[in-house]
Amino acid sequence: MAAVLEAAGPGPGSALDVGMGPGRLCEALAATAWTVSGVDASAQMVHAARERLPGAADRLLQGYIESVPFPDAVFDLVTATGVIEYSDPRVAIAEIARVVRPGGLAVISYPNPAAAYGLWKSRVWYPGVRILKRAAGVPHHQPRGGRPVAPRRLQAILATSGLALSSTTYAGYMILPTPFDSALPTVAVLLARTAERRRVAAPVLGTQIVYAARKR
C-alpha cells in the first residue's frame, strides 16, 4: 500500500479504488486530500468500507473490476491492488483505463512472477505439502494460482489500453521462505522492511510490482 500511495501522490482530485476490500487504501487516499470512491465484489467488504468512511458511503459501491459501475473518464486516479490477478488482466485493465480521465493516473499491482518467495511456495512448498498429505491420507486443498502474466506482457496490455507506463516499483518484499516466515514473523518483517528500504535485489525479493501509467 505504501508503494501505491507513493506512486499516486497527494490530491486533490477524484480517486477510485477497484477491489477496495474494507477500505484501507480509500482511507489512506482520503487522508492525502483525494475524494475517494470504491468498488468491491463483496457486499460484506462494501459494508466494512462504508463503516470506515461514512462520508463517502454513497460512492462505495458493489461491483466487479470487469464492469466498474462508473461512467467513462471521471477519475483523476484509479488504483487496483491485489485484484487484477483474479480476473482477465486485459479486460480489467481496459476497464480501469475507461474510467480514468485523459492525463489521469492508473496505479495497479500485480504479483511478481520471478519473486523467489512465490516460486518457492508454488514449486516446492505447496507440491511438497500435497505429496505429504496425500501419503498420509489427509485432504489437501492448497491454492493453485492461474498462469502468471510476465511484466512485459502486462506492460503491453497497459499500452494497448491507452495507458503509458511512467514507473514500476517492486514492493512487498519477502525474504524468509514458508514456513519460516510464519514461525518467525518479527524477524521476517524486520528483514523484509530493511531489504525493501534499501531496494536490495528488488526483482528477486519483491513479491509485487506496482505499475503507474498515465492515460493518453
C-alpha positions in Angstrom: 0.0 0.0 0.0 2.9 2.4 0.8 4.2 1.9 -2.8 0.8 2.6 -4.3 0.4 5.8 -2.2 3.8 7.0 -3.2 3.1 6.4 -6.9 -0.3 8.0 -6.6 0.9 11.2 -4.8 -1.3 13.5 -2.9 -4.7 15.0 -4.1 -6.8 16.9 -4.5 -8.7 15.1 -7.2 -11.1 12.2 -7.7 -9.8 8.7 -6.9 -11.3 5.3 -7.4 -10.0 2.1 -5.7 -11.2 -1.0 -7.5 -11.2 -4.1 -5.3 -11.2 -1.8 -2.2 -11.8 -4.6 0.4 -12.6 -3.0 3.7 -11.4 0.5 2.5 -7.9 0.8 3.9 -6.4 2.3 0.8 -9.5 4.5 0.3 -9.0 5.8 3.8 -5.3 6.5 3.2 -6.0 8.3 -0.1 -8.7 10.4 1.6 -6.1 11.4 4.2 -4.0 12.9 1.4 -6.9 15.1 0.0 -8.3 12.7 -2.6 -12.1 12.5 -3.0 -12.4 8.7 -2.9 -14.8 6.2 -4.4 -14.5 2.5 -4.3 -15.8 -0.8 -5.8 -15.7 -4.3 -4.4 -17.4 -7.5 -5.5 -18.2 -8.4 -1.8 -21.2 -6.8 -0.1 -19.5 -7.5 3.2 -16.4 -5.6 2.1 -18.6 -2.7 0.9 -20.3 -2.6 4.3 -17.0 -2.5 6.1 -15.6 0.2 3.8 -18.7 2.3 4.4 -18.3 2.0 8.1 -14.7 3.1 7.8 -15.6 6.1 5.6 -19.2 7.1 6.3 -18.7 10.4 4.5 -18.0 8.5 1.2 -20.6 5.8 1.7 -22.6 6.7 -1.4 -19.5 6.4 -3.5 -18.5 3.0 -2.2 -20.3 0.5 -4.4 -20.6 -3.2 -5.0 -19.3 -4.2 -8.4 -16.7 -6.0 -10.4 -13.5 -5.0 -12.0 -14.7 -6.3 -15.3 -17.7 -3.8 -15.3 -16.9 -0.9 -13.0 -20.2 0.9 -12.1 -19.0 4.4 -13.0 -19.1 6.4 -16.3 -16.3 6.9 -18.7 -13.3 9.2 -17.9 -14.4 10.5 -14.5 -11.4 9.9 -12.2 -8.1 11.5 -11.9 -6.7 8.4 -10.2 -7.7 4.7 -10.3 -6.0 2.2 -8.1 -6.3 -1.6 -8.2 -4.2 -3.7 -5.8 -4.5 -7.5 -5.2 -7.4 -7.9 -7.7 -6.1 -8.0 -11.3 -4.6 -11.4 -10.8 -8.1 -12.8 -10.1 -9.5 -11.6 -13.4 -8.6 -11.4 -17.1 -5.9 -8.7 -17.0 -6.8 -7.5 -20.5 -10.5 -6.9 -19.5 -9.6 -5.5 -16.1 -7.0 -3.0 -17.3 -9.2 -1.9 -20.2 -12.0 -1.2 -17.7 -9.6 0.8 -15.5 -8.5 2.8 -18.5 -12.1 3.5 -19.4 -12.9 5.4 -16.2 -9.6 7.3 -16.0 -9.6 10.9 -17.4 -7.2 11.7 -20.2 -4.0 12.6 -18.4 -5.1 10.8 -15.3 -3.1 8.1 -13.5 -3.7 4.4 -13.0 -1.7 2.6 -10.3 -2.0 -1.2 -10.2 -0.2 -4.0 -8.5 0.4 -7.5 -9.9 2.4 -10.4 -8.4 6.0 -10.6 -9.5 6.3 -14.0 -11.2 10.0 -14.0 -10.7 9.9 -13.5 -6.9 11.9 -16.1 -5.1 9.3 -16.3 -2.3 6.4 -17.1 -4.7 8.5 -19.6 -6.7 9.4 -21.4 -3.5 5.7 -21.6 -2.4 4.3 -22.6 -5.8 7.0 -25.0 -7.0 8.4 -26.5 -3.8 6.3 -25.9 -0.7 2.7 -26.5 -2.0 3.7 -29.5 -4.1 5.6 -30.9 -1.1 2.7 -30.4 1.3 0.3 -32.0 -1.2 2.5 -35.1 -1.6 2.9 -35.5 2.2 -0.9 -35.1 2.8 -1.7 -37.5 0.1 0.6 -40.1 1.6 -1.0 -39.6 5.0 -4.5 -39.7 3.6 -5.2 -36.2 4.7 -7.4 -33.9 2.5 -5.3 -31.3 0.7 -6.6 -28.0 -0.7 -3.6 -25.8 -1.2 -4.2 -22.9 -3.6 -3.3 -23.3 -7.3 -3.0 -19.9 -8.9 -3.6 -19.1 -12.5 -0.9 -18.7 -15.1 1.1 -15.5 -14.2 1.5 -12.7 -16.6 5.0 -11.6 -17.2 5.9 -7.9 -16.7 6.5 -7.3 -20.4 3.1 -8.8 -21.2 1.4 -6.6 -18.6 3.1 -3.5 -19.9 1.9 -4.4 -23.4 -1.7 -4.7 -22.0 -1.3 -1.3 -20.4 -0.2 0.2 -23.7 -3.0 -1.4 -25.7 -5.5 0.0 -23.2 -4.2 3.5 -23.8 -2.1 3.8 -20.6 1.5 5.0 -21.0 3.8 3.4 -18.3 5.5 6.0 -16.2 7.1 3.9 -13.4 7.4 0.4 -11.9 8.2 -0.3 -8.3 9.0 -3.7 -6.6 7.2 -3.9 -3.3 6.0 -6.5 -0.7 9.5 -7.9 -0.1 9.7 -11.4 1.4 13.0 -13.0 2.4 12.3 -15.8 4.8 10.6 -18.7 2.9 7.5 -20.5 4.2 7.2 -21.9 6.9 9.9 -19.8 8.5 8.0 -16.6 7.8 5.2 -17.9 9.9 7.4 -19.3 12.6 9.5 -16.1 13.0 7.1 -13.3 12.0 9.0 -10.5 13.7 12.3 -11.5 12.1 10.6 -11.9 8.7 9.1 -8.4 8.8 12.3 -6.8 10.0 14.3 -8.4 7.2 11.7 -7.6 4.6 11.4 -3.9 5.6 15.2 -3.5 5.7 15.6 -5.0 2.3 12.7 -3.0 0.8 14.0 0.3 2.2 17.4 -0.4 0.7 16.0 -1.8 -2.6 18.1 -4.9 -2.2 17.7 -7.4 -5.1 14.3 -6.0 -5.9 13.4 -8.2 -8.9 14.0 -11.3 -6.8 12.7 -10.3 -3.3 9.8 -8.0 -4.3 6.6 -10.2 -4.4 4.5 -7.4 -6.0 5.2 -5.0 -8.9 3.4 -1.6 -8.7 2.8 -0.1 -12.2 1.9 3.6 -12.6 0.6 4.7 -16.0 -0.9 7.8 -17.5 -3.9 7.8 -19.8 -3.1 9.2 -23.2 
